[in-house]
Each structure stands twice: as C-alpha cells, then as structure tokens.
Amino acid sequence: MNYNIDYKELYNTSPYGYFCSLPDGTIIDSNKRFLEFTNYKRKEVINIKKVTDFLSIGGKIYFQTIYSQKLNLTGTVEEINFDFIKKDGTKFPVLINSVEIKSKEGHHIFTQSTVFNISQRKKYETELLIAKKKSEELSNELTLRNKELQIGSELILQQKLQLEKFNQELENKNKQLSNFTHIASHNLRAPVSNLNSLMDFYNESTDIDDKAMLFTKFEIVIGHLTETLNELIASVKIQMDVNIKHDPVIFDVILSKTMGILEGKILESSAVITSNFAEVPNIEYPKLYLESIILNLLSNSIRYRSPNRIAKIHLSTEINNNEITLIVTDNGLGIDLKKHRHRLFKLNNTFHRHPDSKGVGLFMTKIQIETIGGSIDVESEVEKGTTFKVMLRKI
Amino acid sequence: MNKPLLIGIIDDDEIYQFTLTRIISRYKLANKTLSFFDGEKAIEYLTDNISIEENIPDVIFLDNNMPIMDGWQFIEEYAKMETKIKKKVLIFMVSSSVDPNDIERANKTNQISDYFIKPVSIDDINGVFDNLEKYI
C-alpha cells in the first residue's frame, strides 16, 4: 500500500492553530485553523500582525514580562493561557505552546507556536464552577434544613415527653379516682349497712339492757365511719393539692426531724438508723409530704421489726434515669408479696397482727407520692426485710 | 340438707360478726356460730379440727376483704385441704365489693356456693337457709 499523506492539508485542518513569528513578534505564516479562530484573512495577518496585536493591554504586559522571558531563557513555553482578540473585537481563551527555532550558530530565527482554543473547556470549567457553587449552596441549604429538622425533632421529643407526662398524670388521676371509688364503696358501705342492721335490732328490742348494749355498738360503728370519712377527706385534700408548693428540702434535715418525732419508739426498740444522702442531698419537694413519707416508712420499719434481731434501718437517695429515688431498707419481718402485693397500699389493709396496724400509713403515703407524679415500689422477703423505693420526681 | 349445726363467720368487721351471729341465733338457723376475724385464723382452726367432723362448720360466710389473709387467699388454702374434710361445707362469699370481676371469679370458683353483696339483709340470710338443698 502506498499512502500519500498530505501534510499541508493536515497542517491546515488540525484542531490546533499554528503560526510562525519572527523574534520581534511579526507573524510570517499560519495555518487555516488559526485564521478561522481569529476571523482574519491570510493577507490581513501574514507579515502585518504581530502576536501582541491579538492581545489586550494586560495580555501584552504578561506576554513581554513572562512569556518572552521564559522563551528566551529555556527555548520553549508550554500552555500559557491568553485571551486572543478576534477581528470583531470579541475574545476567546487559548493555550499557547511555543518553541524557538535556532540557526546552526544558535541565533533565534523564528518561533513556532500552537494555539489551542479552550473556549469549550472554559465553558465546562465555568459550568463546573457554577455547579460547584450550586452544590455548595445546596449543601449549606441541607445543613440548614438539617439543623431545622434537628430543632424540630427536639421540639417533637419535648412535646412527646410533655405528652407522656400528661398521660402519666392522667393515669395517676384515673388510678386515684378508681381507688377512691373503691374505698368509698367498700369502706363506707360496710359501716352504713352495719348501722342499718343495728337500727333494726334496736327498734325490735324491748329489753333496756339489750338496747344499751346495742347503743355501744352504734358508737363503735360511728367511730369507724368517722375515721374512714376523715381518712377519705385527707386523701381527697392531698389529691387536690396538684399545685402544692415545692420547697428546697435537705434529706438530712427531714430525717433528723423525723427521728426527733419518733425518738420514744426508736429508744424503746433500740433500732439502729443510718443514712447516706451523698448522691442526692436535697430536692425540691413539698416539705410536709416528704416529712410524712419518711415518717411513715420509718415508723413502719420500726413497728414491723423482727423480734429475732436488732432493727437496722437505712435511708439513702440515688438518681436513676433522671429520677430521684428515696430508698428505705430494713431487716424486719418482711411482707409476703406474692400474697399481699395487690393490697399493700390499700386503705385498711394490714398484714401483721399488730395493735397499731390500721392500714392507713402506706395508703396515704402512696397518695402523696402519686400526687407529685412519683411512684412507690416495694421489695420484700419474709423474715429478711423490706425495701421501699420511692421515685420522688424527675429532674 | 337439714338446718346446719355449725356456722362459721370469717369477717374482720366485728359489728357484722355481731349482727350476723344475732340473726342466726334469733332465727335458730344453727346451734352454734364460730367467729374468725381473718382467713388465716379460720384456716388454723380448720387445720386443727380437720378430723373432728362435728367441729367443721356446715356453712361458712366468708368476707373477701380482710387483713392478713383475705377471702380469695382463704379459698386457695381451703382448696388444698378440701379432700381431707369429710363433710360438704357450703361457702358463701359476702362482700361489699360490687366489682364484676370479683363476682365472676366467685362464680367460677368451685368452692364458693354463692356470692352476696353487703349489706346482707335478714331476708337474704333466711333465703339461704330455706334453700340450702339447692346449693349442694
């Protein structure tokens, strides 16, 4: 095969512009592509224009100080970026590569330059820059939205917690109400029905001694009825105290006061009472309630101590999941929780044959605790002891 | 069933004990009544007298709400000793609870013959004794 390659044609149609210039910059030859780039006719350029004629003032300064200097020093210049001015005055960006062509003696005869039109590349570059800016804006926007979402989700979480709190309060109120209904129906119906029966006997009886005896029974029932009513009124009063004032109280101070009140019983029982409130030394809580809660739990522990060992009672506080808990532990008789848990905090329920057991203390204690939004739990083992855990409030 | 000889009342309410005892003696519904102020005392008595048939009550009026051991807990303990008791004891639960759960539970419990809501009138008591056959 014989290929006749037309180098002239290749030179003219290459995507690069080519030109040759004299050391003073005068262009002495160029390919067609260069003329197309600049929109000049051949005769308007060759031997007429200098390279610098295609440059702006800034471009000329750069050409003389950087481009020419580098070309003189090293003989080549690669990929210098200029804006070339077309015949109609518009500009297009180019990269120029130049090589000095020297004589055998080393004199600079002319310069060969390639001109690569980078309009398209510049356009891409600009587009990329715009895209980059846009993406930065988007990312900023996203960060902002993210922040807003975070604030939103925190708000929702707060509302959720608030709702949960309301729900809990409602649940407590419901429980209290159902308790109250139960107590009212149970603890009031019994004495009233007793009064009715006694009344029937009394009316039927003709014997004076019998009537007198029946009258003493009336007194007993009326006494029970009054007591139950007073207890109910006390519990209702507590439950109405939703907005009762919270005072700053110190556990140690309350305990000292309570031990003062119980001094006689403590001495009589030789109970050993210890405490450690280091984890939570104080709390905002209705002072009277806290006094009454500690008084009840402490006197219970003393009352139900085991006759087989010295009573040891320990009080402490701790924080669990943002909840302040008061713990009262004793080594007393204990309660069979399998049998009695469901009745432990009910009115007039007792589990020990003890003359002072009336079944009011724990009932009132529970109402006081729940009114403030807390809860009470118990762990116990018969003949080992009992631990009451009172979740007083959330922080 | 003939009129019972012995009736047990298990109730912590002393006045109720008094009124029910009085009704029983007045209408001669039984020869004797036994009073227990909580379930545990009654179980202790039954345990001690388990083999003495005449000391086992024919009918028991059982309160469901009592300290120490309530009516349900009494039934639980009673069920354990039931086979050792040679006589059919009719147990009536008497309660001031109108809770439908309690009533349903009583109906489902074999040991309980019937459930009464306090106050129990003289007519109620008489009704029980006139129809004792129906509960056996």
Interface residues (C-beta under 8 A of the other chain):
Chain A: H182 S185 H186 R189 A190 P191 V192 S193 N194 N196 S197 L198 D200 F201 K217 I220 V221 H224 K339 R343 N348 N349 T350 F351 H352 R353 S357 G359
Chain B: D13 E14 I15 Y16 F18 T19 R22 N65 P67 I68 M69 D70 Q73 S96 S97 V98 D99 K118 P119 V120 I122
